[in-house]
Amino acid sequence: MKRTVVMMAGLLVLALAVACGGASSDAPSPTGAADFTGGASTPVPTDAPETPPSSQVAATQPPADSTGSLNGLRQTGQVEGITFVVREGSEATFTVQEQLERLPLPNDAVLRTTALSGEVRPDGRASSVSIDLHKLSSDQTFRDRYVRSTMFPRDPSAILTINDVGPLPGGFTDGETVSTQVTGILLVKGVEAPMTFDIEARDDGDVVYAVGRAKFTWDQLSLRAPTAISVVWVAEEVSVEVLLALRPE
């Protein structure tokens, strides 16, 4: 399970780096001309969005059944020799604070994507999760274009690899929500960086839910913070949250 969360986090981190950008055209445009916060329209400052209900593993998912199984073959907590595939319901969210020239208070730039794929193996085998950075979207199309055409024009994927998730926390085999930490290697634009995620996970038998949260700086990924004429500053720290819905293969 730890492996799953780490993979998710790595992907998220990559996406976060993307979330801070904003472009005004489909073709790559000079950084100075891009409006990271939304081009011509004046963004309205908003509080950081609350964690999507889907990422509240313990609160929103139906009670786990410790005797549950998938088609009568897999018991809750059974992971040996089983590969879990990232399925629909997975999501990565990146949030970074910025100060816009036209606004008196800082604003949060938030980008999300459900374009995640990969396989997680909690039994000690290697796991890998990929995030499609070109599918990141926010409330501003200019920002989304900037991410695709300026930040990651030729590197659309962020890949998180975990060699070994490690021992699963007690309670996981009983369908309880457990907490742990997982560390993996995040690959973005040819640069590899270690990333540690705080993980919450639960096995409901037919699906395993895992939420990974982490923070990183632009320097950690060898990335330059996005710049634009209308942006006074962009925070050095980016928050990422990755929700994985994993189903036995």
N, C-alpha and C positions, 0 to 999 in steps of 0.2 A: 504493500500500500504506500509506503514512504516513497518508493520509486515513482509511483503514479503522480503523487503530488509534486515531486521535484520536477518531473518532466513538464508538468503543467506550468510551474512557476517559470521555468526557463523560457518557455514560449511567451509567457506574459511579459517578461522583462523586455524581450525583443520588441514586442508590440508597443510597450510603453515608450520606447525610444521613438517609435514612429508617431505615437499619439501627439507629440508636441509640435508637429509640423503643420504647415498650411500653405497651399499654393492656389493661384488664381487661374490656372489653365491646365489642360491635360498634358501639354508638353512641359518638360522641366523648365522652371523659370529661376532667375537669379534669386538667391536667398534674400537679398535686400528688398526685392520687389514683392516677395510673398507676404501675405497677411496670415500669420500663424493662427490668429483667432477668428478668422472669418471673412477676410476680404473687405468688400465695401460696406457691408452692413455692420452696425455697431453691436457687438456681443453683449448680452445682458448677464451681469455677474450672477452666478448661482452657487449654492452650497454644493459641496462634493456629494454626489448621489449616494443614497443609502445602498448598502450591499443588496444586490438583487435577491429577491426571495429565493430564487433557485439556488443561490450559493449558501443558504443557511441549511447546511446538511442536517443538523439535529432538529431544527424547528419545522421544516417544511416537508420533509419526506415522510411517507407513511411508516408506522412502527415496524421495526424489523422483526422478522420471524426466525428465531434461531434454528428452526427446523426446516426453514424454507429451502427450496432447491430449484434448479433450472431444468424443467422437463424431467424432474425426478432424478437427475444425474448428479447435480452439484449441491452440496450442503453449504449453508452460510459459513463463511470463514475458511473454506477449502480453497487453497491457492496453488498447491504443489502441482507442477506440470501444466498449469492453466495459463493461457494468454488472454488478457483483457484488452478489448479494442475500444478506442475512443469513439463514442457514438453521439447521436443527436442529443442535445441538452447540454453539451459542453460549451463553455464560453470563457473568453479572456478579456479582462478589463484593465486599462492603464489610465492612471490619473496623475497629472502634474499641475502644480500651481503656477500661474503666470500673472503678470501685471500689465494691463492694457493701457495705452496712452490716453484713451478716451474715458476710462473709468476710474473712479476714486479709490476703489478697493480691489484687491487681488481676485482673480477668477480661476476656476478649475477647468482645465482642458481634459475631457474624458473621451477615450476611444475604446470601442468594443468590437469583438469579432466572434463569430461562432464557427469560423473556418479552422477547426482543429482536427488533427488526425494523429494516429500513432498506436503503439501497443505497449502495454504495461504488464510486467511480470513480477509480482510481489514475492516469488519464491527464490529470489537470488540471482535470476538471470537478468541480462541487460534490458533496459527499457528505453523507449524513445518517443518523444511527442513533438509534433511540428505545428507551428502557427503560421497561417498565411497573412503576412503583414499587409499585403495589397488589398485585403478584405476588411481592414480596420475602418471603422466609420464613427463619426461624431455628429454634432449638430451643425457643422459647417463643412460644406463640400470643398471649400478652398483648402481647408486643413487636410482633408482626406486626400486631395490630389497632391498636396505637398509631400505627404508621406510616401505615396506611390511613386511619383516622378522625380522627387528631389532627394529624399532620404534613402529610399531603397529601390532605385530604378531597376537594378539588375540582381538584387538579392531579396526576393519576395518571401523567403522562408526564414523563420527563427526555429532552431532545433535544439531541444533539451534532451541530453542523454544522461541516463543514470545507470552506472555499472551494477549497483546492488542497492536495493531499497533498504536492506538490513532487516533485523528481526521486527516482526509486527507487534505493536503494543498489546498488552493483555486486554481482553474485552472485545477485541475485533472479531474473534472467532464466534462470539456470542451475539453478534449483530449490534454491539454498542458503538456509539460515536467515540472515537479515540483521537488523541492528539499526539503529534510527533514532529520531528524535523527531518527533512530530506535534502541532501546536497547533490547537485549534478553539474554538468558542464553545458553552458549555453553557447551555441554557435550563431553569431550574427555577423554578416558581411565578412566572413572569413576569420573573425576574431573569436577565440574561445575564452570564456570567463566562468569561474566557479560561482554558483548561485545556491543559496540556502533558503528553503521555504518552510514556513510554519504550516503544518498540515493538519486538517481535520478530515476524518474519513469514516465511512460506515458501509458495511456489507449488508444489502437487503436481499441477497440470494440471487435474484435475476439481474441485479445491477449493483455496482459499487460506486458510491458517490465520494469524491474527494475534492477538497477545496484547499488550494495553496496560496499563501500570501507572502509577499517579499517586497523589499525596497532596494533600489539600486541608484547609482549615480551615472551620469553620462560618461565620466572617465572610466568607470569599470568596464564599459563596453567599447571604449575607444571611439565614442561618438561625440559630435559637437552638438551642443544644445541648439535647438532651432532659433532662428533670428528673423525678425520682420520689422518693417518700419513702424507699425502700430503697436509693437510689443516693447515695453520698457525692460522687462526681465522675465526669465523663465527659471524656475527653481532647479537646483542641482539634483534634488532627490525625486525619484519617480516611484509611485506605488503601483504594484501589480497584483491582481487577484485572478486565479485560474480555477474554474470549476470543471471537473471532469466527470462525465457519466460513462462509466466503464462496464462493458458487458462481456461475459465469457465468450470466447470464440468457439 
